Every structure is written in structure tokens, then in C-alpha cells.
Amino acid sequence: DVQLVESGGGSVLTGGSLRLSCLISGRPDSRYCRTWFRQAPGEERKRVAMITTAGTIDYEPFVAGRFTISEDRSKNVLYLQMNNLKPEDTAMYKCAVGLSCSSPNNWGQGTQVTVS
């Protein structure tokens, strides 16, 4: 089993920054795709950024240039650096890992980000 715990969320003003962390414990497969998703109230869940099995990094257009996904494999931590935050970035952010990038099967509980 794999467990994921996010941290680093909070409330910031427009233009501010936050860094989210996702601690991955258990027995994560080295082939796992590592992904950050977000979901705002009343909206569908959206992928934000991911690191594929091959190490390719991909961002959704609405965060490209502002967010950076990274990881520390030695610590099993996945990060999401978020800069120039906008009110529309307000959402519950969750990390997820799995063999499928589009439908990962291991999820964290999430951390709330509020931008005002």
C-alpha cells in the first residue's frame, strides 16, 4: 500500500506564493506517474501538473509559467511550487501516484489553497 499526505496549503493574497508537499510512504512503485490535481467547489477535478514514468514534466495551460512540480526521490516527497497565485487557483489540491497518469489509484486527502 501507498500513503500520501499533503501539506503546505493556506490562505494567501493574489500574487503570493505557496509550496505544497506530498509525502509518499509505503512501497511506491518507481514507475508511478506523480501528479497534482485540484478541485474547486462545484467544479470537476482537474490535473495541474505531473511527472511521468519517463520523467517528463507536463503542466496544464492555466498554471504553466507559474507553477513548478518537482520531487525529492531520496525523501519520497513530491512538491508543487505555486507563484503568482490568482483567486481562480483557490481549490483543494491533492497529489496522486499510480501507473496511470490520467487515473492514478493512490490519493492523498488534500490541502486547501485559498487566494483572495
N, CA, C and O atoms as CSV, one atom per row, in Angstrom:
chain,resi,resn,atom,element,x,y,z
A,1,ASP,N,N,0.841,-1.196,0.000
A,1,ASP,CA,C,0.000,0.000,0.000
A,1,ASP,C,C,0.879,1.251,0.000
A,1,ASP,O,O,2.016,1.251,0.473
A,2,VAL,N,N,0.303,2.302,-0.547
A,2,VAL,CA,C,0.975,3.589,-0.621
A,2,VAL,C,C,0.109,4.622,0.074
A,2,VAL,O,O,-1.103,4.668,-0.136
A,3,GLN,N,N,0.725,5.444,0.892
A,3,GLN,CA,C,0.008,6.516,1.565
A,3,GLN,C,C,0.608,7.860,1.141
A,3,GLN,O,O,1.822,8.003,0.993
A,4,LEU,N,N,-0.270,8.826,0.954
A,4,LEU,CA,C,0.166,10.159,0.550
A,4,LEU,C,C,-0.424,11.194,1.508
A,4,LEU,O,O,-1.614,11.156,1.819
A,5,VAL,N,N,0.407,12.101,1.963
A,5,VAL,CA,C,-0.033,13.154,2.873
A,5,VAL,C,C,0.464,14.487,2.339
A,5,VAL,O,O,1.667,14.716,2.207
A,6,GLU,N,N,-0.491,15.365,2.034
A,6,GLU,CA,C,-0.152,16.692,1.535
A,6,GLU,C,C,-0.038,17.688,2.681
A,6,GLU,O,O,-0.645,17.521,3.739
A,7,SER,N,N,0.746,18.715,2.447
A,7,SER,CA,C,0.862,19.816,3.392
A,7,SER,C,C,1.282,21.064,2.626
A,7,SER,O,O,1.671,20.997,1.460
A,8,GLY,N,N,1.195,22.201,3.307
A,8,GLY,CA,C,1.668,23.438,2.710
A,8,GLY,C,C,0.591,24.376,2.208
A,8,GLY,O,O,0.891,25.490,1.777
A,9,GLY,N,N,-0.649,23.945,2.256
A,9,GLY,CA,C,-1.728,24.827,1.823
A,9,GLY,C,C,-1.939,25.963,2.807
A,9,GLY,O,O,-1.343,25.995,3.883
A,10,GLY,N,N,-2.792,26.889,2.420
A,10,GLY,CA,C,-3.093,28.007,3.291
A,10,GLY,C,C,-3.804,29.112,2.531
A,10,GLY,O,O,-4.271,28.920,1.408
A,11,SER,N,N,-3.874,30.272,3.169
A,11,SER,CA,C,-4.526,31.436,2.568
A,11,SER,C,C,-3.474,32.479,2.225
A,11,SER,O,O,-2.645,32.842,3.060
A,12,VAL,N,N,-3.518,32.955,0.992
A,12,VAL,CA,C,-2.560,33.960,0.551
A,12,VAL,C,C,-3.285,35.022,-0.262
A,12,VAL,O,O,-4.410,34.816,-0.719
A,13,LEU,N,N,-2.636,36.135,-0.431
A,13,LEU,CA,C,-3.176,37.197,-1.271
A,13,LEU,C,C,-2.781,36.970,-2.726
A,13,LEU,O,O,-1.812,36.272,-3.023
A,14,THR,N,N,-3.542,37.565,-3.608
A,14,THR,CA,C,-3.239,37.482,-5.037
A,14,THR,C,C,-1.799,37.911,-5.296
A,14,THR,O,O,-1.336,38.941,-4.807
A,15,GLY,N,N,-1.111,37.091,-6.075
A,15,GLY,CA,C,0.296,37.358,-6.359
A,15,GLY,C,C,1.258,36.649,-5.427
A,15,GLY,O,O,2.467,36.647,-5.656
A,16,GLY,N,N,0.723,36.051,-4.383
A,16,GLY,CA,C,1.564,35.371,-3.414
A,16,GLY,C,C,2.017,33.994,-3.879
A,16,GLY,O,O,1.709,33.562,-4.990
A,17,SER,N,N,2.752,33.317,-3.007
A,17,SER,CA,C,3.314,32.011,-3.341
A,17,SER,C,C,3.060,31.016,-2.215
A,17,SER,O,O,2.931,31.388,-1.048
A,18,LEU,N,N,2.994,29.765,-2.587
A,18,LEU,CA,C,2.918,28.662,-1.640
A,18,LEU,C,C,3.686,27.491,-2.231
A,18,LEU,O,O,3.802,27.360,-3.449
A,19,ARG,N,N,4.207,26.647,-1.361
A,19,ARG,CA,C,4.812,25.400,-1.820
A,19,ARG,C,C,4.118,24.235,-1.137
A,19,ARG,O,O,4.157,24.101,0.086
A,20,LEU,N,N,3.495,23.411,-1.929
A,20,LEU,CA,C,2.838,22.222,-1.428
A,20,LEU,C,C,3.821,21.057,-1.420
A,20,LEU,O,O,4.694,20.948,-2.281
A,21,SER,N,N,3.656,20.190,-0.424
A,21,SER,CA,C,4.470,18.981,-0.329
A,21,SER,C,C,3.553,17.771,-0.248
A,21,SER,O,O,2.443,17.845,0.278
A,22,CYS,N,N,4.030,16.682,-0.770
A,22,CYS,CA,C,3.284,15.423,-0.721
A,22,CYS,C,C,4.264,14.337,-0.302
A,22,CYS,O,O,5.129,13.930,-1.077
A,23,LEU,N,N,4.117,13.877,0.931
A,23,LEU,CA,C,4.975,12.814,1.443
A,23,LEU,C,C,4.389,11.471,1.039
A,23,LEU,O,O,3.240,11.164,1.357
A,24,ILE,N,N,5.179,10.683,0.345
A,24,ILE,CA,C,4.728,9.392,-0.151
A,24,ILE,C,C,5.389,8.297,0.671
A,24,ILE,O,O,6.615,8.189,0.688
A,25,SER,N,N,4.598,7.492,1.346
A,25,SER,CA,C,5.140,6.417,2.162
A,25,SER,C,C,4.565,5.083,1.703
A,25,SER,O,O,3.671,5.025,0.859
A,26,GLY,N,N,5.093,4.040,2.270
A,26,GLY,CA,C,4.671,2.705,1.854
A,26,GLY,C,C,5.661,2.145,0.854
A,26,GLY,O,O,6.872,2.231,1.058
A,27,ARG,N,N,5.156,1.574,-0.220
A,27,ARG,CA,C,6.019,0.963,-1.228
A,27,ARG,C,C,5.662,1.499,-2.611
A,27,ARG,O,O,5.112,0.780,-3.445
A,28,PRO,N,N,5.988,2.789,-2.845
A,28,PRO,CA,C,5.655,3.347,-4.153
A,28,PRO,C,C,6.460,2.702,-5.257
A,28,PRO,O,O,7.664,2.482,-5.120
A,29,ASP,N,N,5.803,2.407,-6.328
A,29,ASP,CA,C,6.463,1.825,-7.489
A,29,ASP,C,C,7.273,2.917,-8.186
A,29,ASP,O,O,6.784,4.027,-8.396
A,30,SER,N,N,8.496,2.594,-8.537
A,30,SER,CA,C,9.345,3.588,-9.195
A,30,SER,C,C,8.795,3.992,-10.564
A,30,SER,O,O,9.194,5.015,-11.120
A,31,ARG,N,N,7.882,3.190,-11.104
A,31,ARG,CA,C,7.295,3.520,-12.400
A,31,ARG,C,C,6.097,4.457,-12.286
A,31,ARG,O,O,5.540,4.875,-13.301
A,32,TYR,N,N,5.700,4.788,-11.075
A,32,TYR,CA,C,4.496,5.585,-10.889
A,32,TYR,C,C,4.605,6.962,-11.535
A,32,TYR,O,O,5.650,7.612,-11.500
A,33,CYS,N,N,3.510,7.375,-12.113
A,33,CYS,CA,C,3.319,8.750,-12.534
A,33,CYS,C,C,2.951,9.543,-11.282
A,33,CYS,O,O,2.138,9.088,-10.477
A,34,ARG,N,N,3.543,10.721,-11.115
A,34,ARG,CA,C,3.272,11.533,-9.941
A,34,ARG,C,C,2.562,12.816,-10.381
A,34,ARG,O,O,3.046,13.547,-11.245
A,35,THR,N,N,1.426,13.066,-9.779
A,35,THR,CA,C,0.536,14.104,-10.303
A,35,THR,C,C,-0.054,14.953,-9.194
A,35,THR,O,O,-0.330,14.466,-8.098
A,36,TRP,N,N,-0.239,16.214,-9.490
A,36,TRP,CA,C,-1.021,17.124,-8.642
A,36,TRP,C,C,-2.334,17.431,-9.375
A,36,TRP,O,O,-2.346,17.759,-10.561
A,37,PHE,N,N,-3.436,17.313,-8.627
A,37,PHE,CA,C,-4.762,17.671,-9.109
A,37,PHE,C,C,-5.320,18.766,-8.217
A,37,PHE,O,O,-4.800,19.023,-7.130
A,38,ARG,N,N,-6.374,19.404,-8.681
A,38,ARG,CA,C,-7.088,20.339,-7.833
A,38,ARG,C,C,-8.569,20.290,-8.160
A,38,ARG,O,O,-8.971,19.933,-9.267
A,39,GLN,N,N,-9.367,20.655,-7.171
A,39,GLN,CA,C,-10.811,20.698,-7.363
A,39,GLN,C,C,-11.383,21.844,-6.564
A,39,GLN,O,O,-11.225,21.914,-5.345
A,40,ALA,N,N,-12.044,22.735,-7.257
A,40,ALA,CA,C,-12.727,23.850,-6.619
A,40,ALA,C,C,-14.182,23.459,-6.369
A,40,ALA,O,O,-14.716,22.589,-7.056
A,41,PRO,N,N,-14.822,24.094,-5.393
A,41,PRO,CA,C,-16.222,23.769,-5.114
A,41,PRO,C,C,-17.108,23.929,-6.353
A,41,PRO,O,O,-17.070,24.958,-7.028
A,42,GLY,N,N,-17.896,22.909,-6.636
A,42,GLY,CA,C,-18.806,22.978,-7.763
A,42,GLY,C,C,-18.176,22.722,-9.111
A,42,GLY,O,O,-18.848,22.792,-10.140
A,43,GLU,N,N,-16.878,22.424,-9.114
A,43,GLU,CA,C,-16.198,22.179,-10.381
A,43,GLU,C,C,-15.638,20.757,-10.418
A,43,GLU,O,O,-15.492,20.113,-9.379
A,44,GLU,N,N,-15.335,20.286,-11.595
A,44,GLU,CA,C,-14.742,18.968,-11.725
A,44,GLU,C,C,-13.260,19.026,-11.366
A,44,GLU,O,O,-12.627,20.079,-11.435
A,45,ARG,N,N,-12.726,17.872,-10.983
A,45,ARG,CA,C,-11.313,17.798,-10.661
A,45,ARG,C,C,-10.484,17.991,-11.917
A,45,ARG,O,O,-10.831,17.496,-12.989
A,46,LYS,N,N,-9.383,18.719,-11.768
A,46,LYS,CA,C,-8.512,18.996,-12.908
A,46,LYS,C,C,-7.070,18.639,-12.562
A,46,LYS,O,O,-6.602,18.864,-11.446
A,47,ARG,N,N,-6.391,18.085,-13.537
A,47,ARG,CA,C,-4.974,17.853,-13.352
A,47,ARG,C,C,-4.243,19.186,-13.457
A,47,ARG,O,O,-4.588,20.032,-14.282
A,48,VAL,N,N,-3.234,19.363,-12.617
A,48,VAL,CA,C,-2.469,20.602,-12.593
A,48,VAL,C,C,-1.098,20.389,-13.226
A,48,VAL,O,O,-0.686,21.131,-14.118
A,49,ALA,N,N,-0.404,19.365,-12.748
A,49,ALA,CA,C,0.947,19.096,-13.243
A,49,ALA,C,C,1.288,17.646,-12.941
A,49,ALA,O,O,0.728,17.038,-12.029
A,50,MET,N,N,2.212,17.103,-13.719
A,50,MET,CA,C,2.585,15.719,-13.486
A,50,MET,C,C,4.024,15.461,-13.901
A,50,MET,O,O,4.599,16.177,-14.721
A,51,ILE,N,N,4.587,14.413,-13.306
A,51,ILE,CA,C,5.882,13.864,-13.712
A,51,ILE,C,C,5.603,12.439,-14.153
A,51,ILE,O,O,5.165,11.615,-13.350
A,52,THR,N,N,5.849,12.145,-15.401
A,52,THR,CA,C,5.534,10.820,-15.919
A,52,THR,C,C,6.607,9.809,-15.528
A,52,THR,O,O,7.644,10.158,-14.964
A,53,THR,N,N,6.328,8.565,-15.840
A,53,THR,CA,C,7.266,7.492,-15.561
A,53,THR,C,C,8.626,7.769,-16.201
A,53,THR,O,O,9.668,7.454,-15.627
A,54,ALA,N,N,8.605,8.353,-17.376
A,54,ALA,CA,C,9.845,8.652,-18.101
A,54,ALA,C,C,10.524,9.915,-17.593
A,54,ALA,O,O,11.597,10.282,-18.073
A,55,GLY,N,N,9.905,10.581,-16.625
A,55,GLY,CA,C,10.490,11.804,-16.102
A,55,GLY,C,C,10.046,13.063,-16.818
A,55,GLY,O,O,10.515,14.158,-16.507
A,56,THR,N,N,9.155,12.915,-17.763
A,56,THR,CA,C,8.628,14.075,-18.473
A,56,THR,C,C,7.724,14.882,-17.553
A,56,THR,O,O,6.906,14.321,-16.824
A,57,ILE,N,N,7.875,16.193,-17.591
A,57,ILE,CA,C,7.051,17.082,-16.773
A,57,ILE,C,C,6.063,17.802,-17.687
A,57,ILE,O,O,6.414,18.277,-18.767
A,58,ASP,N,N,4.837,17.867,-17.227
A,58,ASP,CA,C,3.794,18.498,-18.027
A,58,ASP,C,C,2.911,19.350,-17.137
A,58,ASP,O,O,2.586,18.964,-16.014
A,59,TYR,N,N,2.528,20.502,-17.641
A,59,TYR,CA,C,1.659,21.419,-16.910
A,59,TYR,C,C,0.412,21.721,-17.724
A,59,TYR,O,O,0.443,21.765,-18.954
A,60,GLU,N,N,-0.677,21.927,-17.014
A,60,GLU,CA,C,-1.871,22.406,-17.682
A,60,GLU,C,C,-1.669,23.882,-18.019
A,60,GLU,O,O,-0.956,24.591,-17.309
A,61,PRO,N,N,-2.294,24.343,-19.100
A,61,PRO,CA,C,-2.068,25.729,-19.541
A,61,PRO,C,C,-2.377,26.781,-18.481
A,61,PRO,O,O,-1.748,27.839,-18.444
A,62,PHE,N,N,-3.346,26.486,-17.623
A,62,PHE,CA,C,-3.757,27.518,-16.675
A,62,PHE,C,C,-2.754,27.721,-15.541
A,62,PHE,O,O,-2.915,28.650,-14.749
A,63,VAL,N,N,-1.720,26.875,-15.440
A,63,VAL,CA,C,-0.680,27.069,-14.414
A,63,VAL,C,C,0.716,27.174,-15.019
A,63,VAL,O,O,1.670,27.501,-14.313
A,64,ALA,N,N,0.844,26.908,-16.283
A,64,ALA,CA,C,2.156,26.922,-16.925
A,64,ALA,C,C,2.813,28.295,-16.758
A,64,ALA,O,O,2.191,29.331,-16.990
A,65,GLY,N,N,4.077,28.275,-16.352
A,65,GLY,CA,C,4.806,29.517,-16.135
A,65,GLY,C,C,4.685,30.055,-14.727
A,65,GLY,O,O,5.433,30.949,-14.333
A,66,ARG,N,N,3.747,29.515,-13.966
A,66,ARG,CA,C,3.559,29.970,-12.584
A,66,ARG,C,C,3.839,28.864,-11.572
A,66,ARG,O,O,4.345,29.134,-10.482
A,67,PHE,N,N,3.521,27.642,-11.918
A,67,PHE,CA,C,3.698,26.509,-11.009
A,67,PHE,C,C,4.874,25.649,-11.464
A,67,PHE,O,O,5.170,25.551,-12.655
A,68,THR,N,N,5.533,25.032,-10.494
A,68,THR,CA,C,6.635,24.116,-10.798
A,68,THR,C,C,6.480,22.845,-9.987
A,68,THR,O,O,6.388,22.899,-8.760
A,69,ILE,N,N,6.449,21.714,-10.650
A,69,ILE,CA,C,6.396,20.429,-9.981
A,69,ILE,C,C,7.812,19.872,-9.896
A,69,ILE,O,O,8.596,19.977,-10.839
A,70,SER,N,N,8.118,19.285,-8.762
A,70,SER,CA,C,9.435,18.682,-8.581
A,70,SER,C,C,9.325,17.569,-7.550
A,70,SER,O,O,8.274,17.375,-6.939
A,71,GLU,N,N,10.408,16.847,-7.366
A,71,GLU,CA,C,10.376,15.769,-6.387
A,71,GLU,C,C,11.758,15.547,-5.810
A,71,GLU,O,O,12.774,15.882,-6.419
A,72,ASP,N,N,11.768,14.979,-4.633
A,72,ASP,CA,C,12.988,14.521,-3.994
A,72,ASP,C,C,12.821,13.029,-3.795
A,72,ASP,O,O,12.182,12.594,-2.837
A,73,ARG,N,N,13.389,12.248,-4.687
A,73,ARG,CA,C,13.211,10.804,-4.627
A,73,ARG,C,C,13.822,10.209,-3.366
A,73,ARG,O,O,13.333,9.202,-2.855
A,74,SER,N,N,14.889,10.827,-2.859
A,74,SER,CA,C,15.533,10.287,-1.667
A,74,SER,C,C,14.639,10.402,-0.443
A,74,SER,O,O,14.760,9.621,0.501
A,75,LYS,N,N,13.734,11.388,-0.465
A,75,LYS,CA,C,12.819,11.602,0.658
A,75,LYS,C,C,11.400,11.166,0.324
A,75,LYS,O,O,10.512,11.207,1.176
A,76,ASN,N,N,11.191,10.745,-0.927
A,76,ASN,CA,C,9.836,10.376,-1.371
A,76,ASN,C,C,8.855,11.522,-1.170
A,76,ASN,O,O,7.759,11.335,-0.642
A,77,VAL,N,N,9.258,12.690,-1.592
A,77,VAL,CA,C,8.402,13.868,-1.478
A,77,VAL,C,C,8.195,14.490,-2.853
A,77,VAL,O,O,9.142,14.675,-3.619
A,78,LEU,N,N,6.972,14.800,-3.142
A,78,LEU,CA,C,6.586,15.498,-4.369
A,78,LEU,C,C,6.203,16.926,-3.989
A,78,LEU,O,O,5.501,17.144,-3.001
A,79,TYR,N,N,6.666,17.891,-4.772
A,79,TYR,CA,C,6.412,19.287,-4.458
A,79,TYR,C,C,5.614,19.961,-5.574
A,79,TYR,O,O,5.605,19.515,-6.721
A,80,LEU,N,N,4.945,21.052,-5.193
A,80,LEU,CA,C,4.328,21.935,-6.166
A,80,LEU,C,C,4.573,23.363,-5.693
A,80,LEU,O,O,3.936,23.834,-4.751
A,81,GLN,N,N,5.494,24.039,-6.349
A,81,GLN,CA,C,5.752,25.442,-6.063
A,81,GLN,C,C,4.771,26.274,-6.869
A,81,GLN,O,O,4.697,26.153,-8.092
A,82,MET,N,N,4.029,27.109,-6.187
A,82,MET,CA,C,2.997,27.912,-6.835
A,82,MET,C,C,3.319,29.388,-6.639
A,82,MET,O,O,3.339,29.880,-5.511
A,83,ASN,N,N,3.568,30.080,-7.725
A,83,ASN,CA,C,3.880,31.505,-7.692
A,83,ASN,C,C,2.810,32.301,-8.412
A,83,ASN,O,O,2.038,31.761,-9.205
A,84,ASN,N,N,2.776,33.585,-8.126
A,84,ASN,CA,C,1.805,34.479,-8.771
A,84,ASN,C,C,0.399,33.893,-8.703
A,84,ASN,O,O,-0.298,33.778,-9.711
A,85,LEU,N,N,0.010,33.535,-7.511
A,85,LEU,CA,C,-1.293,32.895,-7.323
A,85,LEU,C,C,-2.438,33.857,-7.618
A,85,LEU,O,O,-2.356,35.059,-7.366
A,86,LYS,N,N,-3.501,33.285,-8.158
A,86,LYS,CA,C,-4.690,34.057,-8.531
A,86,LYS,C,C,-5.887,33.499,-7.781
A,86,LYS,O,O,-5.862,32.345,-7.354
A,87,PRO,N,N,-6.941,34.301,-7.612
A,87,PRO,CA,C,-8.136,33.798,-6.935
A,87,PRO,C,C,-8.686,32.520,-7.577
A,87,PRO,O,O,-9.234,31.669,-6.876
A,88,GLU,N,N,-8.551,32.379,-8.867
A,88,GLU,CA,C,-9.054,31.184,-9.538
A,88,GLU,C,C,-8.225,29.937,-9.243
A,88,GLU,O,O,-8.603,28.836,-9.641
A,89,ASP,N,N,-7.100,30.101,-8.549
A,89,ASP,CA,C,-6.319,28.946,-8.111
A,89,ASP,C,C,-6.859,28.354,-6.811
A,89,ASP,O,O,-6.401,27.302,-6.365
A,90,THR,N,N,-7.823,29.024,-6.214
A,90,THR,CA,C,-8.428,28.526,-4.977
A,90,THR,C,C,-9.062,27.165,-5.217
A,90,THR,O,O,-9.918,27.008,-6.087
A,91,ALA,N,N,-8.627,26.180,-4.431
A,91,ALA,CA,C,-9.108,24.813,-4.613
A,91,ALA,C,C,-8.497,23.907,-3.555
A,91,ALA,O,O,-7.589,24.298,-2.820
A,92,MET,N,N,-9.018,22.686,-3.497
A,92,MET,CA,C,-8.380,21.625,-2.730
A,92,MET,C,C,-7.364,20.970,-3.662
A,92,MET,O,O,-7.707,20.523,-4.756
A,93,TYR,N,N,-6.131,20.922,-3.222
A,93,TYR,CA,C,-5.074,20.336,-4.034
A,93,TYR,C,C,-4.731,18.950,-3.484
A,93,TYR,O,O,-4.535,18.768,-2.282
A,94,LYS,N,N,-4.666,17.994,-4.385
A,94,LYS,CA,C,-4.355,16.624,-3.996
A,94,LYS,C,C,-3.236,16.070,-4.858
A,94,LYS,O,O,-3.160,16.349,-6.054
A,95,CYS,N,N,-2.370,15.280,-4.237
A,95,CYS,CA,C,-1.363,14.561,-5.002
A,95,CYS,C,C,-1.854,13.131,-5.215
A,95,CYS,O,O,-2.643,12.596,-4.436
A,96,ALA,N,N,-1.368,12.550,-6.271
A,96,ALA,CA,C,-1.771,11.189,-6.603
A,96,ALA,C,C,-0.646,10.503,-7.355
A,96,ALA,O,O,0.083,11.140,-8.115
A,97,VAL,N,N,-0.507,9.191,-7.138
A,97,VAL,CA,C,0.504,8.422,-7.849
A,97,VAL,C,C,-0.137,7.134,-8.342
A,97,VAL,O,O,-1.079,6.620,-7.739
A,98,GLY,N,N,0.386,6.628,-9.438
A,98,GLY,CA,C,-0.120,5.381,-9.982
A,98,GLY,C,C,0.509,5.109,-11.332
A,98,GLY,O,O,1.190,5.961,-11.903
A,99,LEU,N,N,0.271,3.916,-11.828
A,99,LEU,CA,C,0.803,3.547,-13.136
A,99,LEU,C,C,0.112,4.330,-14.248
A,99,LEU,O,O,0.688,4.552,-15.314
A,100,SER,N,N,-1.113,4.742,-13.992
A,100,SER,CA,C,-1.849,5.559,-14.946
A,100,SER,C,C,-1.759,7.024,-14.551
A,100,SER,O,O,-2.086,7.382,-13.419
A,101,CYS,N,N,-1.326,7.863,-15.457
A,101,CYS,CA,C,-1.260,9.301,-15.170
A,101,CYS,C,C,-2.653,9.915,-15.132
A,101,CYS,O,O,-2.898,10.846,-14.365
A,102,SER,N,N,-3.546,9.416,-15.931
A,102,SER,CA,C,-4.889,10.001,-16.004
A,102,SER,C,C,-5.806,9.477,-14.905
A,102,SER,O,O,-6.740,10.165,-14.492
A,103,SER,N,N,-5.545,8.269,-14.434
A,103,SER,CA,C,-6.400,7.684,-13.388
A,103,SER,C,C,-5.536,7.012,-12.320
A,103,SER,O,O,-5.567,5.790,-12.178
A,104,PRO,N,N,-4.780,7.788,-11.583
A,104,PRO,CA,C,-3.954,7.186,-10.531
A,104,PRO,C,C,-4.821,6.570,-9.454
A,104,PRO,O,O,-5.943,7.018,-9.218
A,105,ASN,N,N,-4.308,5.555,-8.807
A,105,ASN,CA,C,-5.123,4.850,-7.822
A,105,ASN,C,C,-4.717,5.094,-6.382
A,105,ASN,O,O,-5.286,4.493,-5.471
A,106,ASN,N,N,-3.748,5.961,-6.163
A,106,ASN,CA,C,-3.339,6.303,-4.805
A,106,ASN,C,C,-3.438,7.816,-4.634
A,106,ASN,O,O,-2.820,8.589,-5.367
A,107,TRP,N,N,-4.234,8.212,-3.646
A,107,TRP,CA,C,-4.539,9.629,-3.468
A,107,TRP,C,C,-4.296,10.069,-2.030
A,107,TRP,O,O,-4.449,9.293,-1.087
A,108,GLY,N,N,-3.912,11.336,-1.889
A,108,GLY,CA,C,-3.861,11.935,-0.575
A,108,GLY,C,C,-5.203,12.558,-0.220
A,108,GLY,O,O,-6.134,12.555,-1.026
A,109,GLN,N,N,-5.293,13.088,0.981
A,109,GLN,CA,C,-6.535,13.705,1.442
A,109,GLN,C,C,-6.700,15.135,0.940
A,109,GLN,O,O,-7.812,15.657,0.863
A,110,GLY,N,N,-5.592,15.748,0.608
A,110,GLY,CA,C,-5.668,17.092,0.058
A,110,GLY,C,C,-5.263,18.176,1.033
A,110,GLY,O,O,-5.270,17.983,2.249
A,111,THR,N,N,-4.910,19.322,0.473
A,111,THR,CA,C,-4.602,20.509,1.258
A,111,THR,C,C,-5.252,21.710,0.573
A,111,THR,O,O,-5.160,21.875,-0.644
A,112,GLN,N,N,-5.909,22.542,1.377
A,112,GLN,CA,C,-6.696,23.645,0.828
A,112,GLN,C,C,-5.818,24.855,0.526
A,112,GLN,O,O,-4.986,25.260,1.338
A,113,VAL,N,N,-6.021,25.413,-0.641
A,113,VAL,CA,C,-5.354,26.659,-1.041
A,113,VAL,C,C,-6.437,27.691,-1.310
A,113,VAL,O,O,-7.347,27.463,-2.107
A,114,THR,N,N,-6.325,28.831,-0.635
A,114,THR,CA,C,-7.286,29.912,-0.814
A,114,THR,C,C,-6.544,31.186,-1.168
A,114,THR,O,O,-5.649,31.616,-0.441
A,115,VAL,N,N,-6.916,31.786,-2.283
A,115,VAL,CA,C,-6.268,33.014,-2.757
A,115,VAL,C,C,-7.324,34.116,-2.816
A,115,VAL,O,O,-8.371,33.949,-3.441
A,116,SER,N,N,-7.044,35.226,-2.170
A,116,SER,CA,C,-8.013,36.322,-2.149
A,116,SER,C,C,-7.355,37.641,-2.509
A,116,SER,O,O,-8.022,38.676,-2.541
